[in-house]
Amino acid sequence: MTRRRVIVHGRVQGVFFRDSVRRLASERGVAGFAINREDGTVEAVFEGEADAVEALVEFCRRGPSQARVERVEEDEEEPEGLQGFRVA
């Protein structure tokens, strides 16, 4: 198990970014969450198998087709045993 936190900068709100991440996380069995932050970024936490988490981080570097990702901040964290994936 691994856990990564990402903060995605750019045009990432209002372009189905969080829902796209939720669907991909569900397909890959990754737990966590994705939220819109007041500063216009999207923050997401992913917990799961290393390759599945890496696939989600890689998706965040590109985003859905309508997004324009400028940069992604990444941090590795200690897994907490999250269950499910939520969008807030």
Secondary structure, DSSP 4 states (H G I P E B T S, - for coil): -EEEEEEEEEE-SSSSHHHHHHHHHHHHT-EEEEEE-TTS-EEEEEEE-HHHHHHHHHHHHH-STT-EEEEEEEEEE------SEEE-
